[in-house]
Amino acid sequence: MSDALSPLEQRLRAVGPRLRRQLRRLYGDAAVGPLWQQIEDVLRRAHAARAPALVALDEARLADPDWFVAPDMFGYSTYVDRFAGSVAGLTARADHLEALGVRYLHLLALLKARAGDSDGGFAVADYLAVEPRLGTMDEVEALAERLRAARISLCVDLALNHTADDHEWARRAKAGDPHYRAFYHVLSPEDAAARERDLGQVFPTTAPGNFTRAPELGGEVWTTFYPFQWDLNWANPAVMLAMIEVMLTLANRGFEAFRLDSTAFLWKEAGTDCRNRPEAHYIVRALRSALDIAAPATLLKAEAIVPTAFVPPYFGADDGAIDDAGGFEPECHLVYNNSLMVAGWVALAEGSAALPRAILAASGGLPRGANWLSYSRCHDDIGWGTVLGDLADLPAEVDPVARLRAAARFSDGQTPGSWARGEPFQSDGSVLHGSNGTMASLAGLEAAGDDPDAREMAFRRITLLNALAIASGGLATTYMGDEAGLLNDHVYRDDPEHAHEGRWLHRPRMDWDALGSDAARRITRDLARLRRARIASGGAGAPAPLDSGDARVLGIACGRDRVFLNFSGDAVGIAAHGFDRLSGAPVAATLAPWQTVWLGEDA
Ligand code: GLC
């Protein structure tokens, strides 16, 4: 019978109940009827407007849901303006991405941002327009097509938690429109003060507190991040409807992935810290269901910078226990493995592989059609606190907070003998928060100056961290400039819109001349070797730690291969023999300081 139904009708039947289940959980039985009608209408309209090439992509990916869990997947993340000035400039530079083997491109700050400071583009003034300085949506659509032809999927941020204070919804709210006022959380000063006691601080130094006075709204508006980023009230079904429409409109422009910004913060509930609430998951599941119906080629990626134990649920969960629907309910296809990233830097500071080993062990068991996004650096700081719980579970004499503070001090170059040149973020160094710095500056290239031995060690550390991201099986994503060994960029201090924000330290402009430097040649050569080794290994997906026989060395099984990473500055003996895919030479019985070896199975 169902053979006679169109693919859309089939998916409405198959996935619709999953979407309605989330709506019921979020908004109650009574709200679901009319809301579902409106959402169904949006889904049908979006699907009808979808270009034939994208519909074909939908079909191909439905037939191969693991398409992005592949050994050759490799990602790149960049600000458009910092990379190439504009969308047209980026299109002209696409050959650089192809040469690196990129198959997934995350463009930051692409959509129209608030005037003035915009938290690096994360205060969005219009989700459906491109930042005018950079180009037009038509140019982006052409870029997406050009990239798709090169098998590169384009990803854009969908800042779900907040709009800019000059977004049309916010402007209408300020003008007194009650419909849009209800898009935000407006509290009395007393209620805001009461809530504040339960909440954490994302930017304690530059944006303390979680509420901002909004006289036009007659109260305090919830602002988890900067005062100009107004948190959306997802308890209002109109927000859900509006955001589904935004998402599907963008998907029809050719974006193949959405980075769901700050997913942990979406639901507010009195008496809680308002992070990782079950409802935040239902919201993501609703968005996923909508995509699965109307644009199923599209990936969702969760950014949830939260303690390790709270992260895997962003892939989805089996919620038979919550109601009797049962079955696995998917959320995001990709989730940042933030804890593994932090663990890599802790391991370098400590000369011990203990923490990344524990995180790898906690990162297994992925559902089908899902993978980690693995990385060493991104546009944000290294937030140390997310691995506190993992350290507490490890046998150690040192208290976890002290251990992380030591790693942070080391990374900030405050420990005698440290090679790292990071800087504390949202902290003067006295409290644990984050560290900023480019990969090269944190790994020792800046401090090495012209000293060839010190430079060699820095290159090895860079390769070691790239190897962690690649060998652990995730969609390994490099941050723009790290492939060229770009150092910390201090010019942001002279820019009034950036001076207060230390993360600009590691968001340099691409130096195209630097790509010809010895450093860039060495780093990109090693990256290419790592990528080729992974392809040859056939490995991708959930990581598998291996016993290396030494606490300083991390062992990882990647496909048919075994990879060993020496996080220490010591020469360490290993009991592995065979052929190293990276150097093309037989593996010596001893790993050199910070050496990576990739043992091919056909050794
Ligand atoms: C995400 C972004 C970060 C931004 C924050 C608020 O964490 O990665 O850059 O500051 O969300 O939008």
Residues whose N, C-alpha, C, O or C-beta is under 5 A from the ligand:
A	BS01	GLC	D119 F122 F225 D261 S262 D380
